[in-house]
Amino acid sequence: MFYHTDATIEQLAIHRVGNKQNDEFYVLSESPFVLEDELLATLLMHYFLSPFAKLNEVYRLFHSSETLALNEIYHFCKSFFEGELDFQAFGQQIGKHLFEASNHPNIKGGELYVVQLRDVQLEGEVHDAIGIFKSETKEPFLKVSPAQGMFHLGYEQEAININKLDKGCLIINTESDQGYKVLVVDQTNRQQEAVYWKDDFLGVRVRNDGFNKTGNFLKVYKQFVNEGLDDAFELERTDKIDLLNRSMDYFKEHETFKKQEFEEEVLGNPKAATLFDSYRQQFETDYESPFGEQFDISSGAVKKAQATYKSVLKLDKNFHIYVHGKREYIEKGYDDEKGMNYYKVYFKEEH
């Protein structure tokens, strides 16, 4: 989890970056912004950092060649953190790089904020960090103020809503040899061209730790059960729910995922295990995120995934049956007289 209660802004630089495809330019400030107003500092902290509070995914800076130094953001941040580049020069380099990455005509120009932060907390540890934020969307705001026994009404035609950060990232000064810990926000990533923030500008990929392995594995397994088994097995909906429930039980009851153990306890069928192995390997190849033979199970990722593991039988518009128990306690049949399907459910007590 990310916390910024005790964080402070050490230095702040504001630049303007346009879209080179639209013949716009960048304007780089010549000196940092002097932040003396405490209320303004509080508002900026809210604007910059509050969107990161509920994020779970942690990224790494990387380069496709596997040579980290070729990632521009990594190179600039490492130089700044190690004292080889001063803050103003660092912010200007970030601005120039963002300008070069803004190579799609639909990318909006906007203000770029480069911030040096102290005492941000991520995963229980306190670190310094660099924040890079971009505002692209402007909104009109009304201003009401008292004036000589009445009220004056004014407006700002293009103001920034401090509750709507468009794009941002936090580069935490730790584990530099692995590409740092990076948090990313992209609230306007609705079109294909918007991926430039993560891909072209930052160059990040999800950290393949226990949290992400647990979440990704449960997603892949759920998709496999719902779609990947149909060609090889004739399964009723109750059978699929049972397979999903057994996988969730496994992840709740174990601290470490073990491939062979999971296949025996959950799938319980060599043919199904082989099919799932191929299904899983395709995900590992496509997303460059190997699971390995075992990994630490993240209870947070299990809790998050559980919300999407719907063990519900939806029967016309009359009934929803939530299935949490054993498969053998529910039977499906067909009533010839009524010409309808039915389920028979066994239980000991009614609550």
Residue frames as qw, qx, qy, qz and C-alpha x, y, z in Angstrom:
[[0.000, 0.885, 0.466, 0.000, 0.00, 0.00, 0.00],
 [0.391, 0.371, -0.001, 0.842, 1.02, 3.59, -0.68],
 [0.309, -0.822, -0.412, 0.241, 0.76, 6.32, 1.98],
 [0.410, 0.482, 0.024, 0.774, 1.63, 9.99, 1.64],
 [0.411, -0.846, -0.341, -0.012, 0.43, 11.41, 4.97],
 [0.541, -0.707, 0.100, 0.444, 3.95, 12.40, 6.02],
 [0.654, 0.292, 0.340, 0.610, 5.24, 13.18, 2.53],
 [0.054, -0.828, -0.053, 0.556, 6.51, 16.63, 1.60],
 [0.646, 0.711, 0.134, 0.245, 7.31, 18.43, -1.63],
 [0.609, -0.456, 0.120, 0.638, 10.99, 19.35, -1.71],
 [0.055, -0.379, 0.374, 0.844, 11.14, 20.87, -5.18],
 [0.531, 0.581, 0.601, -0.142, 8.64, 21.50, -7.95],
 [0.085, -0.306, 0.460, 0.829, 9.13, 22.44, -11.60],
 [0.552, 0.581, 0.508, -0.317, 6.32, 23.21, -14.04],
 [0.142, -0.255, 0.614, 0.734, 6.72, 22.97, -17.80],
 [0.665, 0.470, 0.193, -0.547, 4.42, 22.98, -20.79],
 [0.303, -0.192, 0.847, 0.392, 4.64, 20.14, -23.32],
 [0.604, 0.431, -0.048, -0.669, 2.80, 20.27, -26.63],
 [0.850, 0.194, 0.490, 0.013, 2.25, 17.72, -29.39],
 [0.238, -0.475, 0.543, 0.650, 5.03, 17.65, -31.95],
 [0.321, 0.306, 0.820, 0.362, 2.73, 16.02, -34.54],
 [0.107, 0.859, 0.500, 0.040, 0.52, 19.12, -34.38],
 [0.423, 0.551, -0.039, 0.718, 3.46, 21.53, -34.70],
 [0.476, -0.857, -0.040, -0.194, 3.22, 22.44, -31.02],
 [0.454, 0.525, -0.538, 0.478, 6.33, 23.00, -28.93],
 [0.668, -0.498, -0.476, 0.282, 7.48, 22.69, -25.36],
 [0.018, -0.820, 0.176, -0.544, 8.16, 25.51, -22.92],
 [0.750, -0.195, -0.500, 0.387, 10.62, 24.69, -20.13],
 [0.336, -0.936, -0.046, -0.090, 10.75, 26.84, -17.02],
 [0.463, 0.645, -0.428, 0.431, 14.16, 28.25, -16.17],
 [0.011, 0.337, -0.710, 0.619, 13.90, 27.70, -12.42],
 [0.228, -0.326, -0.908, 0.128, 11.86, 25.63, -9.94],
 [0.333, -0.676, -0.327, -0.570, 8.54, 26.94, -8.67],
 [0.104, 0.216, -0.629, 0.739, 8.87, 28.46, -5.19],
 [0.526, -0.484, -0.633, -0.297, 6.13, 26.87, -3.11],
 [0.107, 0.198, -0.521, 0.823, 5.55, 29.05, -0.03],
 [0.587, -0.217, 0.005, -0.780, 1.75, 28.91, 0.39],
 [0.234, -0.149, 0.921, -0.273, 0.89, 26.06, 2.78],
 [0.661, 0.357, 0.439, -0.493, -2.67, 25.74, 1.50],
 [0.615, 0.615, -0.355, -0.343, -1.45, 25.51, -2.08],
 [0.102, 0.436, -0.893, 0.052, 1.06, 22.84, -1.02],
 [0.459, 0.065, 0.787, -0.406, -1.77, 20.85, 0.60],
 [0.698, 0.521, 0.142, -0.470, -3.93, 21.13, -2.50],
 [0.454, 0.617, -0.604, -0.218, -1.04, 20.03, -4.72],
 [0.145, -0.274, 0.933, -0.182, -0.32, 17.02, -2.51],
 [0.616, 0.285, 0.592, -0.434, -3.95, 16.00, -2.83],
 [0.640, 0.645, -0.129, -0.398, -3.93, 16.53, -6.59],
 [0.325, 0.600, -0.724, -0.098, -0.66, 14.70, -7.17],
 [0.064, 0.300, -0.926, 0.221, -0.76, 11.83, -4.68],
 [0.601, 0.023, 0.519, -0.607, -4.32, 10.90, -3.67],
 [0.809, 0.324, -0.239, -0.428, -4.97, 8.93, -6.91],
 [0.469, 0.406, -0.779, 0.093, -2.20, 6.49, -5.93],
 [0.412, -0.377, 0.604, -0.568, -3.66, 5.55, -2.54],
 [0.840, 0.046, 0.383, -0.381, -5.70, 2.58, -3.77],
 [0.635, 0.557, -0.500, -0.190, -3.25, 1.20, -6.34],
 [0.884, -0.319, 0.341, -0.026, -2.01, -2.35, -5.92],
 [0.874, 0.375, 0.090, 0.295, 0.08, -2.89, -9.04],
 [0.331, -0.793, 0.317, 0.400, 3.73, -1.94, -8.83],
 [0.766, 0.639, -0.022, 0.066, 5.67, -1.48, -12.06],
 [0.649, -0.417, 0.293, 0.565, 9.34, -1.50, -13.05],
 [0.323, 0.810, -0.288, -0.396, 11.13, 0.67, -15.55],
 [0.764, -0.073, 0.588, 0.256, 12.59, -1.54, -18.27],
 [0.302, 0.627, -0.426, -0.578, 13.91, -1.60, -21.81],
 [0.929, 0.258, 0.009, -0.267, 13.15, -4.21, -24.45],
 [0.596, 0.565, -0.545, 0.171, 16.86, -4.88, -24.86],
 [0.825, -0.449, -0.305, 0.156, 17.04, -5.76, -21.13],
 [0.506, 0.107, -0.211, 0.829, 19.60, -2.95, -20.72],
 [0.199, -0.778, -0.525, 0.281, 18.01, -0.69, -18.12],
 [0.290, -0.494, 0.065, 0.817, 20.27, 2.27, -18.86],
 [0.114, 0.162, 0.606, 0.771, 18.66, 2.60, -22.29],
 [0.146, -0.755, -0.636, -0.074, 15.36, 3.55, -20.66],
 [0.203, 0.570, -0.033, 0.795, 15.45, 7.36, -20.67],
 [0.530, -0.719, -0.055, -0.447, 13.38, 7.83, -17.50],
 [0.901, -0.357, -0.102, 0.226, 15.56, 5.33, -15.66],
 [0.647, 0.261, -0.071, 0.713, 18.72, 7.05, -16.86],
 [0.031, -0.657, 0.018, -0.753, 17.53, 10.53, -15.81],
 [0.698, -0.647, -0.078, -0.297, 16.17, 9.35, -12.43],
 [0.896, -0.195, -0.130, 0.378, 19.31, 7.40, -11.57],
 [0.465, 0.391, -0.082, 0.790, 21.47, 10.41, -12.45],
 [0.278, -0.690, -0.002, -0.668, 19.31, 12.65, -10.26],
 [0.834, -0.527, -0.115, -0.113, 19.10, 10.27, -7.29],
 [0.857, -0.130, -0.061, 0.495, 22.89, 9.79, -7.36],
 [0.261, -0.830, -0.017, 0.492, 23.57, 13.55, -7.51],
 [0.503, -0.037, 0.505, 0.701, 24.91, 13.62, -11.06],
 [0.043, 0.482, 0.510, 0.711, 22.05, 15.78, -12.37],
 [0.055, 0.113, 0.446, -0.886, 20.53, 18.78, -10.59],
 [0.324, 0.479, 0.739, -0.346, 16.76, 19.08, -10.21],
 [0.362, 0.695, 0.012, -0.621, 16.20, 21.80, -12.81],
 [0.208, 0.457, -0.737, -0.452, 18.19, 20.01, -15.49],
 [0.175, 0.091, 0.978, -0.075, 16.47, 16.76, -14.55],
 [0.391, 0.572, 0.542, -0.475, 12.99, 18.28, -15.01],
 [0.348, 0.669, -0.283, -0.593, 13.96, 19.78, -18.35],
 [0.059, 0.273, -0.917, -0.283, 15.21, 16.42, -19.61],
 [0.281, 0.323, 0.871, -0.243, 11.91, 14.84, -18.55],
 [0.391, 0.674, 0.209, -0.590, 10.02, 17.55, -20.47],
 [0.263, 0.560, -0.592, -0.516, 12.03, 17.01, -23.64],
 [0.063, -0.070, 0.991, 0.092, 11.56, 13.25, -23.43],
 [0.359, 0.484, 0.692, -0.398, 7.79, 13.61, -22.97],
 [0.377, 0.674, -0.128, -0.622, 7.68, 15.88, -26.02],
 [0.183, 0.398, -0.816, -0.377, 9.49, 13.25, -28.13],
 [0.131, 0.131, 0.976, -0.114, 7.10, 10.55, -26.85],
 [0.395, 0.555, 0.442, -0.584, 4.01, 12.62, -27.76],
 [0.042, -0.286, 0.673, 0.680, 4.02, 11.42, -31.35],
 [0.120, 0.463, 0.857, 0.190, 0.32, 10.77, -31.99],
 [0.011, -0.363, -0.225, -0.904, -1.86, 13.63, -33.29],
 [0.525, -0.614, -0.449, -0.382, -4.60, 12.92, -30.72],
 [0.604, -0.306, -0.468, 0.568, -2.33, 13.35, -27.70],
 [0.113, -0.948, -0.223, -0.197, -3.25, 16.51, -25.84],
 [0.386, 0.442, -0.368, 0.721, -0.69, 19.06, -24.77],
 [0.581, -0.744, -0.287, -0.162, -0.63, 20.13, -21.16],
 [0.184, -0.827, 0.434, -0.307, 1.30, 21.15, -18.08],
 [0.824, 0.070, -0.515, 0.226, 4.04, 18.85, -16.86],
 [0.454, -0.795, 0.262, -0.305, 4.86, 18.83, -13.15],
 [0.736, 0.208, -0.562, 0.315, 8.13, 17.30, -11.99],
 [0.525, -0.741, 0.122, -0.399, 8.28, 16.94, -8.21],
 [0.419, 0.286, -0.766, 0.394, 10.94, 15.83, -5.74],
 [0.704, -0.533, -0.170, -0.436, 9.21, 14.14, -2.79],
 [0.097, 0.385, -0.794, 0.460, 10.38, 13.15, 0.68],
 [0.254, -0.044, 0.801, -0.540, 8.99, 10.48, 3.01],
 [0.743, 0.068, -0.269, -0.609, 6.54, 8.61, 0.82],
 [0.466, -0.262, 0.811, -0.238, 5.67, 5.18, 2.13],
 [0.751, 0.261, -0.408, -0.449, 5.25, 2.12, -0.06],
 [0.865, -0.019, -0.502, -0.003, 4.90, -1.43, 1.21],
 [0.742, -0.630, -0.182, 0.137, 5.82, -0.40, 4.73],
 [0.664, -0.172, 0.047, 0.726, 9.05, 1.40, 3.84],
 [0.057, 0.939, 0.133, -0.312, 9.74, 5.15, 3.66],
 [0.654, 0.084, 0.364, 0.658, 11.66, 6.52, 0.68],
 [0.093, 0.549, -0.146, -0.817, 12.35, 9.59, -1.40],
 [0.553, 0.440, 0.691, 0.154, 10.62, 9.67, -4.77],
 [0.003, -0.175, 0.352, 0.919, 10.20, 11.52, -8.01],
 [0.424, 0.561, 0.648, -0.293, 6.71, 12.41, -9.15],
 [0.052, -0.092, 0.526, 0.844, 5.91, 13.14, -12.79],
 [0.288, 0.564, 0.694, -0.344, 2.40, 14.42, -13.49],
 [0.078, 0.073, 0.486, 0.867, 0.61, 15.80, -16.53],
 [0.317, 0.531, 0.537, -0.574, -2.63, 17.79, -16.70],
 [0.168, 0.115, 0.698, 0.687, -4.42, 17.61, -20.03],
 [0.117, -0.634, -0.710, -0.283, -8.08, 18.34, -19.23],
 [0.036, 0.024, -0.244, 0.969, -9.33, 21.81, -18.37],
 [0.134, -0.615, -0.775, -0.059, -12.76, 22.64, -16.94],
 [0.080, -0.594, -0.050, -0.799, -14.69, 25.88, -16.33],
 [0.411, -0.371, -0.691, 0.465, -15.09, 26.78, -12.64],
 [0.172, -0.830, -0.264, -0.460, -17.38, 29.37, -11.05],
 [0.410, -0.021, -0.488, 0.770, -16.07, 31.68, -8.31],
 [0.301, -0.800, -0.400, -0.331, -18.46, 33.35, -5.85],
 [0.461, -0.058, -0.403, 0.789, -17.19, 36.10, -3.50],
 [0.126, -0.823, -0.487, 0.263, -18.90, 38.73, -1.28],
 [0.346, 0.169, 0.160, 0.909, -18.75, 42.33, -2.53],
 [0.121, -0.055, 0.096, -0.986, -20.47, 45.37, -0.88],
 [0.523, 0.119, 0.463, -0.705, -23.60, 43.73, 0.49],
 [0.860, 0.352, -0.033, -0.367, -23.99, 41.30, -2.39],
 [0.766, -0.231, 0.546, 0.250, -22.04, 38.56, -4.10],
 [0.296, 0.688, -0.464, -0.473, -19.77, 38.74, -7.08],
 [0.898, 0.127, 0.421, -0.018, -19.86, 35.86, -9.56],
 [0.211, 0.740, -0.539, -0.343, -16.87, 35.13, -11.74],
 [0.978, 0.125, 0.158, -0.052, -15.32, 32.18, -13.50],
 [0.245, -0.566, 0.690, 0.378, -12.17, 30.50, -14.71],
 [0.751, 0.430, -0.209, -0.456, -12.62, 29.25, -18.24],
 [0.819, 0.281, -0.493, 0.081, -9.75, 26.72, -18.20],
 [0.392, -0.650, 0.527, -0.383, -9.04, 25.54, -14.67],
 [0.445, 0.220, -0.867, 0.049, -7.66, 22.26, -13.34],
 [0.793, -0.441, -0.111, -0.405, -9.84, 20.02, -11.20],
 [0.051, -0.598, 0.749, -0.282, -7.64, 18.85, -8.31],
 [0.729, -0.093, 0.595, -0.326, -9.74, 15.69, -7.97],
 [0.869, 0.449, 0.202, -0.056, -8.95, 14.56, -11.52],
 [0.267, -0.639, 0.594, 0.410, -5.28, 13.89, -12.20],
 [0.757, 0.513, -0.203, -0.349, -4.97, 12.93, -15.86],
 [0.881, 0.260, -0.338, 0.204, -1.62, 11.16, -15.84],
 [0.294, -0.822, 0.423, -0.242, 1.02, 10.55, -13.22],
 [0.882, 0.065, -0.429, 0.183, 3.77, 8.29, -12.00],
 [0.470, -0.808, 0.331, -0.131, 5.81, 7.91, -8.84],
 [0.763, 0.367, -0.475, 0.238, 9.34, 6.55, -9.10],
 [0.701, -0.703, 0.085, -0.084, 10.36, 5.34, -5.66],
 [0.259, 0.748, -0.591, 0.152, 14.07, 5.50, -4.88],
 [0.627, -0.357, 0.672, -0.168, 14.57, 1.85, -4.03],
 [0.765, 0.124, 0.620, 0.126, 15.67, -1.28, -5.92],
 [0.266, 0.774, -0.253, -0.516, 17.28, 0.78, -8.66],
 [0.119, -0.363, 0.861, 0.337, 19.05, -2.25, -10.12],
 [0.286, 0.321, 0.902, 0.036, 15.65, -3.77, -10.86],
 [0.050, 0.450, 0.518, 0.726, 14.15, -0.63, -12.40],
 [0.165, -0.132, 0.359, -0.909, 12.86, 1.01, -9.20],
 [0.106, 0.493, 0.840, -0.198, 9.37, 0.61, -7.80],
 [0.073, -0.016, -0.285, -0.956, 6.99, 2.62, -9.96],
 [0.263, 0.528, 0.723, -0.360, 3.32, 3.50, -9.50],
 [0.063, 0.057, 0.520, 0.850, 1.35, 4.66, -12.54],
 [0.315, 0.581, 0.570, -0.489, -1.95, 6.50, -13.01],
 [0.022, -0.019, 0.558, 0.830, -3.54, 7.10, -16.41],
 [0.327, 0.434, 0.621, -0.565, -7.10, 8.38, -16.09],
 [0.494, 0.622, -0.076, -0.603, -7.47, 9.29, -19.76],
 [0.108, -0.301, 0.890, 0.326, -6.27, 6.00, -21.22],
 [0.657, 0.370, 0.474, -0.455, -9.39, 5.42, -23.31],
 [0.716, 0.664, -0.104, -0.190, -7.94, 5.38, -26.80],
 [0.939, 0.111, -0.002, 0.325, -5.08, 3.44, -28.35],
 [0.419, 0.683, -0.183, 0.569, -2.92, 6.54, -28.66],
 [0.436, -0.800, 0.170, -0.375, -3.08, 7.07, -24.87],
 [0.952, -0.238, -0.039, 0.188, -0.80, 4.10, -24.15],
 [0.505, 0.652, -0.247, 0.509, 2.11, 6.42, -24.90],
 [0.376, -0.784, 0.288, -0.401, 2.26, 7.34, -21.19],
 [0.844, -0.383, 0.373, -0.050, 3.17, 3.84, -20.02],
 [0.903, 0.214, 0.263, 0.263, 4.87, 2.53, -23.12],
 [0.567, 0.651, 0.039, 0.504, 6.57, 5.33, -25.05],
 [0.094, -0.852, 0.211, -0.470, 7.23, 7.80, -22.25],
 [0.610, -0.621, 0.427, -0.245, 7.82, 5.71, -19.12],
 [0.591, 0.364, -0.718, -0.043, 8.64, 2.28, -20.48],
 [0.405, -0.339, 0.679, -0.510, 7.22, 0.19, -17.64],
 [0.633, -0.079, -0.713, -0.292, 6.00, -3.32, -17.08],
 [0.729, -0.564, -0.009, -0.387, 4.25, -4.86, -14.10],
 [0.094, -0.544, 0.789, -0.270, 6.53, -6.17, -11.37],
 [0.767, -0.025, -0.583, -0.268, 6.17, -9.94, -11.38],
 [0.078, -0.335, 0.749, -0.567, 5.94, -10.45, -7.60],
 [0.032, 0.195, 0.954, -0.226, 3.69, -12.62, -5.45],
 [0.335, 0.484, 0.386, -0.710, 0.78, -10.18, -5.65],
 [0.470, 0.504, -0.334, -0.643, 0.79, -10.04, -9.44],
 [0.207, 0.178, -0.944, -0.184, 1.52, -13.75, -9.87],
 [0.173, 0.272, 0.856, -0.403, -1.38, -14.63, -7.58],
 [0.413, 0.552, 0.229, -0.687, -3.81, -12.25, -9.30],
 [0.395, 0.481, -0.558, -0.549, -2.73, -13.17, -12.81],
 [0.055, 0.081, -0.994, -0.043, -2.83, -16.90, -12.09],
 [0.285, 0.389, 0.746, -0.459, -6.39, -16.70, -10.77],
 [0.444, 0.585, -0.061, -0.676, -7.45, -14.66, -13.82],
 [0.306, 0.386, -0.777, -0.392, -5.87, -17.17, -16.22],
 [0.058, 0.065, 0.984, -0.155, -7.37, -20.14, -14.36],
 [0.396, 0.471, 0.499, -0.610, -10.85, -18.58, -14.32],
 [0.470, 0.558, -0.314, -0.607, -10.67, -17.94, -18.06],
 [0.170, 0.264, -0.932, -0.182, -9.44, -21.49, -18.63],
 [0.214, 0.226, 0.888, -0.339, -12.32, -23.00, -16.65],
 [0.429, 0.577, 0.337, -0.608, -14.95, -20.85, -18.38],
 [0.564, 0.688, -0.199, -0.412, -13.57, -21.15, -21.91],
 [0.178, 0.602, -0.764, -0.152, -10.62, -23.53, -22.24],
 [0.347, -0.115, 0.912, -0.187, -12.25, -26.77, -21.07],
 [0.676, 0.364, 0.244, -0.593, -15.29, -26.79, -23.34],
 [0.607, 0.507, -0.507, -0.341, -13.61, -28.47, -26.32],
 [0.304, 0.306, -0.892, 0.133, -12.23, -31.35, -24.27],
 [0.048, -0.194, -0.886, 0.418, -14.89, -31.89, -21.59],
 [0.314, -0.553, -0.505, -0.584, -18.65, -31.65, -21.30],
 [0.254, -0.144, -0.625, 0.725, -19.05, -29.69, -18.10],
 [0.182, -0.797, -0.546, -0.182, -22.18, -28.32, -16.53],
 [0.006, -0.796, 0.117, -0.594, -22.15, -24.88, -14.96],
 [0.737, -0.645, 0.105, -0.171, -22.07, -26.50, -11.51],
 [0.917, -0.021, 0.021, 0.398, -18.89, -28.39, -12.45],
 [0.435, 0.578, -0.060, 0.688, -17.20, -25.15, -13.49],
 [0.375, -0.790, 0.093, -0.476, -18.30, -23.43, -10.29],
 [0.904, -0.419, 0.045, 0.074, -16.86, -26.33, -8.33],
 [0.781, 0.230, -0.021, 0.581, -13.50, -26.00, -10.10],
 [0.113, 0.711, -0.077, 0.690, -13.45, -22.27, -9.36],
 [0.633, -0.703, 0.058, -0.318, -14.41, -22.78, -5.71],
 [0.939, -0.213, -0.005, 0.269, -11.69, -25.41, -5.28],
 [0.583, 0.427, -0.081, 0.687, -9.06, -23.09, -6.72],
 [0.179, -0.756, 0.093, -0.623, -10.12, -20.27, -4.40],
 [0.834, -0.541, 0.022, -0.106, -10.04, -22.63, -1.43],
 [0.873, 0.084, -0.078, 0.475, -6.52, -23.71, -2.40],
 [0.342, 0.550, -0.110, 0.754, -5.24, -20.14, -2.51],
 [0.451, -0.725, 0.059, -0.517, -6.91, -19.29, 0.80],
 [0.903, -0.424, 0.048, -0.050, -5.52, -22.35, 2.59],
 [0.859, 0.042, 0.033, 0.510, -1.93, -22.27, 1.32],
 [0.228, -0.857, 0.109, 0.450, 0.86, -19.75, 1.72],
 [0.116, -0.503, 0.655, 0.552, 2.83, -21.01, -1.28],
 [0.815, 0.430, -0.003, -0.389, 1.54, -22.05, -4.69],
 [0.347, -0.366, 0.824, 0.259, 3.05, -25.30, -5.97],
 [0.471, 0.303, -0.487, -0.671, 2.24, -26.31, -9.51],
 [0.378, 0.021, -0.917, -0.126, 2.04, -30.09, -9.06],
 [0.006, 0.242, 0.780, -0.577, 0.15, -29.78, -5.80],
 [0.389, 0.344, 0.102, -0.849, -2.42, -27.44, -7.37],
 [0.493, 0.206, -0.641, -0.550, -2.97, -29.74, -10.35],
 [0.313, -0.082, -0.941, 0.101, -3.55, -32.73, -8.06],
 [0.000, 0.328, 0.693, -0.642, -5.73, -31.02, -5.45],
 [0.325, 0.473, 0.142, -0.807, -7.77, -28.73, -7.69],
 [0.514, 0.371, -0.492, -0.597, -7.85, -30.05, -11.25],
 [0.649, -0.155, 0.694, -0.270, -7.50, -33.71, -10.27],
 [0.836, 0.450, 0.311, -0.054, -7.34, -34.82, -13.91],
 [0.577, -0.299, 0.430, 0.627, -4.10, -35.33, -15.91],
 [0.385, 0.504, 0.550, 0.543, -5.73, -34.32, -19.21],
 [0.091, -0.950, -0.274, -0.119, -7.14, -31.12, -17.71],
 [0.532, -0.716, 0.162, 0.423, -3.77, -30.39, -16.09],
 [0.560, 0.011, 0.493, 0.666, -1.99, -30.72, -19.45],
 [0.199, 0.740, 0.478, 0.429, -4.51, -28.44, -21.13],
 [0.285, -0.947, -0.133, 0.070, -4.15, -25.83, -18.41],
 [0.629, -0.441, 0.271, 0.580, -0.37, -26.02, -18.61],
 [0.430, 0.317, 0.487, 0.691, -0.52, -25.05, -22.29],
 [0.057, -0.873, -0.401, -0.273, -3.07, -22.34, -21.54],
 [0.492, -0.822, -0.013, 0.286, -0.88, -20.93, -18.80],
 [0.621, -0.194, 0.355, 0.671, 2.29, -21.02, -20.91],
 [0.309, 0.617, 0.451, 0.565, 0.58, -18.97, -23.61],
 [0.246, -0.949, -0.177, -0.081, -0.13, -16.23, -21.05],
 [0.641, -0.592, 0.184, 0.452, 3.46, -16.37, -19.80],
 [0.561, 0.139, 0.439, 0.688, 4.75, -15.92, -23.35],
 [0.138, 0.774, 0.425, 0.449, 2.32, -13.16, -24.34],
 [0.280, -0.932, -0.066, -0.220, 2.91, -11.05, -21.22],
 [0.507, 0.477, -0.524, 0.490, 6.49, -12.07, -20.37],
 [0.446, -0.527, 0.398, -0.604, 5.33, -12.94, -16.84],
 [0.588, 0.075, -0.805, -0.008, 6.38, -16.48, -15.89],
 [0.716, -0.571, -0.018, -0.402, 4.72, -18.07, -12.86],
 [0.096, 0.504, -0.821, 0.250, 7.41, -20.68, -12.21],
 [0.508, -0.132, -0.851, -0.015, 6.89, -23.95, -10.38],
 [0.415, -0.633, -0.595, 0.270, 5.97, -22.13, -7.17],
 [0.127, 0.478, -0.056, 0.867, 5.43, -18.63, -5.79],
 [0.058, -0.202, -0.651, 0.730, 4.32, -16.92, -2.58],
 [0.077, -0.637, -0.700, -0.313, 0.56, -16.45, -2.42],
 [0.016, 0.142, -0.177, 0.974, -0.62, -12.89, -1.72],
 [0.024, 0.495, 0.806, -0.322, -3.72, -12.79, 0.49],
 [0.161, 0.560, 0.086, -0.808, -4.45, -9.28, -0.82],
 [0.249, 0.254, -0.653, -0.668, -4.52, -10.53, -4.41],
 [0.102, -0.242, -0.964, -0.032, -6.73, -13.48, -3.39],
 [0.086, 0.563, 0.571, -0.592, -9.20, -11.13, -1.72],
 [0.224, 0.495, -0.218, -0.811, -9.25, -8.90, -4.79],
 [0.228, 0.122, -0.832, -0.492, -9.78, -11.84, -7.16],
 [0.072, 0.281, 0.918, -0.272, -12.51, -13.36, -5.00],
 [0.317, 0.507, 0.263, -0.758, -14.86, -10.53, -5.94],
 [0.454, 0.434, -0.466, -0.624, -14.72, -11.70, -9.57],
 [0.146, 0.057, -0.986, -0.060, -15.16, -15.41, -8.78],
 [0.581, -0.051, 0.119, -0.804, -18.94, -15.44, -8.96],
 [0.002, -0.002, -1.000, 0.015, -20.24, -18.84, -7.84],
 [0.455, 0.304, 0.355, -0.758, -23.79, -18.15, -8.97],
 [0.187, 0.270, 0.876, 0.353, -26.30, -20.18, -10.94],
 [0.297, 0.265, 0.064, -0.915, -28.70, -17.77, -12.61],
 [0.200, 0.283, 0.932, 0.105, -31.95, -19.60, -13.38],
 [0.085, 0.712, 0.560, 0.414, -34.16, -17.63, -15.74],
 [0.029, -0.552, 0.131, -0.823, -35.37, -14.56, -13.83],
 [0.725, -0.533, -0.301, -0.316, -36.71, -16.54, -10.90],
 [0.824, -0.551, 0.038, 0.127, -33.74, -17.77, -8.86],
 [0.335, 0.731, -0.541, 0.245, -30.07, -17.19, -8.14],
 [0.929, -0.356, -0.085, 0.058, -28.30, -20.08, -6.41],
 [0.037, 0.833, -0.526, 0.170, -24.99, -19.25, -4.71],
 [0.970, -0.007, -0.238, 0.056, -22.83, -22.36, -4.66],
 [0.092, -0.797, 0.534, -0.265, -20.16, -22.49, -1.93],
 [0.753, -0.340, 0.528, -0.198, -20.33, -26.15, -0.88],
 [0.379, -0.247, 0.843, 0.291, -19.35, -29.49, -2.35],
 [0.338, 0.200, -0.586, -0.709, -20.33, -30.47, -5.87],
 [0.230, -0.141, -0.958, -0.095, -22.03, -33.69, -4.76],
 [0.061, 0.410, 0.668, -0.618, -24.64, -31.73, -2.77],
 [0.418, 0.539, 0.043, -0.730, -26.31, -30.35, -5.89],
 [0.433, 0.128, 0.842, 0.294, -27.90, -32.34, -8.70],
 [0.325, 0.342, -0.228, -0.852, -29.36, -31.28, -12.01],
 [0.353, 0.235, 0.904, 0.041, -32.33, -32.97, -13.64],
 [0.230, -0.009, -0.426, -0.875, -35.19, -32.56, -16.11],
 [0.403, 0.273, 0.697, -0.527, -38.90, -32.74, -15.29],
 [0.104, 0.175, 0.797, 0.568, -40.78, -34.25, -18.29],
 [0.004, -0.694, -0.715, 0.083, -44.16, -33.22, -16.97],
 [0.069, -0.867, -0.142, 0.472, -43.23, -29.55, -16.57],
 [0.689, 0.608, 0.144, 0.366, -40.79, -29.58, -19.47],
 [0.041, -0.936, 0.236, -0.259, -38.23, -27.72, -17.37],
 [0.592, 0.278, -0.602, 0.458, -34.78, -28.25, -15.86],
 [0.589, -0.768, -0.042, -0.249, -34.36, -28.37, -12.08],
 [0.321, 0.471, -0.683, 0.456, -31.67, -28.48, -9.41],
 [0.792, -0.513, -0.319, -0.091, -31.89, -30.63, -6.28],
 [0.147, 0.654, -0.489, 0.558, -29.89, -29.26, -3.32],
 [0.765, -0.344, -0.526, 0.140, -28.97, -31.29, -0.20],
 [0.042, 0.581, -0.388, 0.714, -28.44, -29.61, 3.18],
 [0.420, -0.215, -0.804, 0.363, -28.59, -30.38, 6.90],
 [0.147, -0.605, -0.513, 0.591, -29.85, -27.14, 8.42],
 [0.205, 0.736, 0.379, 0.523, -31.68, -24.06, 7.21],
 [0.380, -0.306, -0.292, 0.822, -30.38, -20.71, 8.52]]
